[in-house]
Amino acid sequence: MQNVLPAPEKTGLNIGTLHWAGFTGIVVLVLVTSGIGLPSVLVVAFGVAGMATLVLCWLGIGRLAAELPRRRLYWIAASWCAPLLAARPLFSGDINSYLAQGLIAAKEIDTYLVGPAEALGADSPVTLSVSHYWRDTPAPYGPAFVALARTVAHIAGDDLIPTVLLHRLLGLAGIALMAWALPRLARRVGVSPSIALWLALLNPLVLWHIVAGVHNDGLMVGLMVAGLELVLMGAAKTGAARPALIAAGVSAVSAAANVKIVAVAGLLFVGVDLFRRATPLGRVAVALGLPAGFAAVTVAISLGSGLGFGWVRVLSGVSGQVHSWMAPTNELGFLVGGVGKLFGADLTDSAIKVFSLIGAILGLAVGTRLLWLTYRERMHPLYGAGLTFAAMLVLGPVVQPWYLLWTVALLAVSLTTGRGRWILAGISAVFGVLLPPANGGALSLVLGYLIAVVLLGGILFALKRKNLLPEIRFRKSRT
């Protein structure tokens, strides 16, 4: 089995050059999206060129990641995040929804019952800043996140700038938890901690969608991986189990699920692993204790925050109201709908519902199978949970680029083959340039991406002509 990435026989790659070239690409992205008045086609062109530069530098660093000290990777991650702290919210307007939901909760209105238009008024500037898809829908997030959004609203009011900064701090807290937990989890599976940090912590999707895009997935993933590490630390095979650590880990993963419910998958897999390894009496404790711990944390957050249990009611309905074009199940529905229109029938909504139902059934079957393989000790629980998140992406009704981080965080610490890691890195790279940094018409987007390709091609050609792009040959690693 190949446990490390291919190693270079001879390389002129300079990590410092890749580091600062990636930093430059980020600075270019921040500058051109800052509102300096460039035409939208140039914002897209230079923004995508900056994004692609960072992605290429990240892939280059990956070639040498196994040999890099963790301190160096932490420094690269911090320096790459820094310029984005001053950027406008990029790639998504979800921060406007967070602002609206926080204000609704601050007004002591049930944010799980009404949307921004009803609670804040259809003509409110805050409501108008929210995507029209979400103006009439309740909050789709758990009470832990809505309570945090309410706290931000109490501090920042309806001012977007401090709201963005405070939510970015929450995202950075999640990234810090990832930085602590990832190398420890990787070591448990026999994966290089440095490779895990490169693949997950330095991943362009963390930069674009957690720091710049201000998505709460960063907090959710950080709490989840930190909680999983605490559980596994408390249940270490050597020595007696440490219930306090296990309880702390269960609480952290439960808190993550109270941000986004999908995090509960991680708890299911470590729970199955604990159950498998326990004595008969210990199995009873696991079977009763983990669900009880999750329930206790959830009740404490729901009641302690004063938000109640309305979030349970909206779990299945809110996110599915928007037809995500990236979701394979929705794409099949669009295809059937397009064929139906040729015959004068409007089948799109019905087809999407049918394919979403099929996807949910298949997803449940896949998850159950992976849990069984984990129980039979044919799969590490972290790997099983990572594959379950991947199944959610393929079979779920809503897919966004930042959702890929759910699976990246766990597969980065559990994939034991270089090929698997590079496939995941390749997918991350594609998703890392998939969304444009600015809105515009179809013509602006197409021209912008074409100009970006020409710019990058010209730069790479010039570097090659001056022999500044070293040829690198890789030998296969042996274990």
Secondary structure, DSSP 8 states (H G I E B T S, - for coil): ---S--EEEE----HHHHHHHHHHHHHHHHHHTS-S---HHHHHHHHHHHHHHHHHHHHHHHTTGGGS-HHHHHHHHHHHHHHHTTS---S--HHHHHHHHHHHHHTT--TTT--HHHHH-TT-HHHHHS-TTTTTS---S-HHHHHHHHHHHHHHTT-HHHHHHHHHHHHHHHHHHHHHHHHHHHHHHT--HHHHIIIIIS-HHIIIIIIIS--THHHHHHHHHHHHHHHHHHT-SSS---HHHHHHHHHHHHHHHTT-GGGHHHHHHHHHHHHHHS-HHHHHHHHHHHHHHHHHHHHHHHHHTT-TTHHHHHTTTSGGGS--TT-HHHHHHHHHHHHHHHTT---HHHHHHHHHHHHHHHHHHHHHHHHHHHHTTSS-HHHHHHHHHHHHHHHSS---GGGHHHHHHHHTTT--SHHHHHHHHHHHHHHHTTS-SS---HHHHHHHHHHHHHHHHHHHHHHHHTT-S---EEE----
